[in-house]
Amino acid sequence: MLEPGLNRHEWESEMAALEDQLAENPAESLPELDDLVARMLAEAGYDLGDPVAREGDEREVVAEFLAAREITRASEAGSDELGPGDVAAAINGYRAIFDHLVAERSGAAGMEDVAELE
C-alpha cells in the first residue's frame, strides 16, 4: 500500500532542495525538475505515453508537463531559440503540476485518515 504522506514529504523535500538551484541556474536545473515531476506523475498514476490519458480528465496536467518537457529538451540541446521567458514558463508549469499533485496527494491522505476512523 502506498503511503501518500510519505511520498508527499519526499517530493516536498526534493523540491525544496531544487529551489536554490532554480534560483541560481534555472535552465541547468530543468532536467532535475523534469525528473522529479515525471516521477510524481508516474507515482500518481498518470500515463504520459498513453494517448487516451491525454484526452481524458488528466489532459491539462499531461499537456502542461509535455510543454514544459519540450522546453527542457530544447534547453538541454542548446537551442538558441529559447529565452529566459521560455525557461520561466517551463519552471512555472512544473511548479503548477507539483502543487497540483501535492494537493491531490494531501487529499488522498486526508481521505484515508477519514476512512480509518470509520
Secondary structure per residue as TSV (DSSP state, phi and psi in degrees):
chain	resnum	aa	ss	phi	psi
A	1	M	-	360.0	133.6
A	2	L	-	-74.1	145.8
A	3	E	-	-107.9	98.4
A	4	P	H	-55.6	-39.3
A	5	G	H	-64.8	-38.1
A	6	L	H	-66.4	-47.2
A	7	N	H	-59.7	-45.2
A	8	R	H	-60.2	-42.8
A	9	H	H	-63.4	-43.9
A	10	E	H	-62.1	-44.3
A	11	W	H	-61.0	-46.5
A	12	E	H	-64.7	-37.8
A	13	S	H	-64.5	-43.9
A	14	E	H	-63.8	-42.3
A	15	M	H	-65.8	-40.9
A	16	A	H	-60.5	-40.5
A	17	A	H	-66.0	-33.2
A	18	L	H	-76.1	-25.0
A	19	E	H	-57.2	-42.8
A	20	D	H	-63.7	-42.4
A	21	Q	H	-63.3	-40.4
A	22	L	H	-62.9	-37.0
A	23	A	H	-70.3	-38.6
A	24	E	H	-82.9	-44.3
A	25	N	-	-138.8	75.0
A	26	P	H	-56.9	-49.1
A	27	A	H	-65.2	-38.9
A	28	E	H	-71.2	-21.3
A	29	S	H	-89.2	-11.0
A	30	L	H	-55.5	-44.3
A	31	P	H	-60.0	-38.6
A	32	E	H	-68.3	-38.8
A	33	L	H	-66.2	-41.5
A	34	D	H	-59.4	-44.7
A	35	D	H	-61.5	-45.8
A	36	L	H	-59.3	-50.3
A	37	V	H	-67.2	-37.2
A	38	A	H	-63.0	-42.0
A	39	R	H	-65.0	-39.9
A	40	M	H	-61.7	-45.4
A	41	L	H	-61.5	-42.8
A	42	A	H	-63.1	-44.6
A	43	E	H	-65.2	-29.3
A	44	A	T	-84.7	-2.8
A	45	G	T	94.9	7.6
A	46	Y	-	-77.6	135.4
A	47	D	-	-110.7	101.1
A	48	L	T	-72.7	-18.7
A	49	G	T	-93.4	-3.2
A	50	D	-	-99.1	114.2
A	51	P	H	-60.1	-26.6
A	52	V	H	-66.3	-39.7
A	53	A	H	-62.5	-30.7
A	54	R	H	-70.7	-19.1
A	55	E	H	-98.8	-14.4
A	56	G	S	-86.1	-156.7
A	57	D	T	-61.9	-25.7
A	58	E	T	-86.4	3.6
A	59	R	H	-52.6	-45.7
A	60	E	H	-65.9	-41.0
A	61	V	H	-65.5	-46.7
A	62	V	H	-64.3	-42.7
A	63	A	H	-63.1	-41.7
A	64	E	H	-62.3	-43.6
A	65	F	H	-64.0	-46.5
A	66	L	H	-64.0	-35.3
A	67	A	H	-66.2	-43.8
A	68	A	H	-65.6	-39.6
A	69	R	H	-64.5	-37.5
A	70	E	H	-61.1	-42.5
A	71	I	H	-65.7	-41.3
A	72	T	H	-60.5	-46.5
A	73	R	H	-63.6	-40.4
A	74	A	H	-65.0	-38.9
A	75	S	H	-65.1	-43.6
A	76	E	H	-61.7	-33.8
A	77	A	T	-80.1	-4.1
A	78	G	T	78.3	29.2
A	79	S	-	-58.8	132.5
A	80	D	T	-82.0	-9.0
A	81	E	T	-84.8	-9.8
A	82	L	-	-89.0	138.6
A	83	G	-	-116.8	177.5
A	84	P	H	-57.2	-32.9
A	85	G	H	-65.9	-35.3
A	86	D	H	-66.5	-44.7
A	87	V	H	-62.0	-43.2
A	88	A	H	-62.5	-38.8
A	89	A	H	-63.6	-41.1
A	90	A	H	-64.6	-45.9
A	91	I	H	-61.1	-44.4
A	92	N	H	-63.4	-38.2
A	93	G	H	-63.7	-47.4
A	94	Y	H	-61.0	-42.0
A	95	R	H	-63.7	-39.9
A	96	A	H	-62.9	-42.1
A	97	I	H	-66.8	-43.7
A	98	F	H	-55.0	-51.9
A	99	D	H	-59.8	-41.3
A	100	H	H	-61.7	-46.3
A	101	L	H	-69.7	-36.4
A	102	V	H	-65.7	-43.5
A	103	A	H	-63.8	-41.3
A	104	E	H	-62.2	-43.9
A	105	R	H	-68.1	-36.5
A	106	S	H	-64.3	-40.0
A	107	G	H	-65.2	-39.8
A	108	A	H	-64.8	-40.1
A	109	A	H	-64.9	-41.8
A	110	G	H	-63.8	-38.9
A	111	M	H	-67.2	-36.8
A	112	E	H	-65.9	-38.4
A	113	D	H	-62.9	-41.2
A	114	V	H	-65.3	-43.1
A	115	A	H	-63.1	-36.0
A	116	E	H	-68.5	-28.4
A	117	L	H	-76.2	-23.7
A	118	E	-	-76.9	360.0
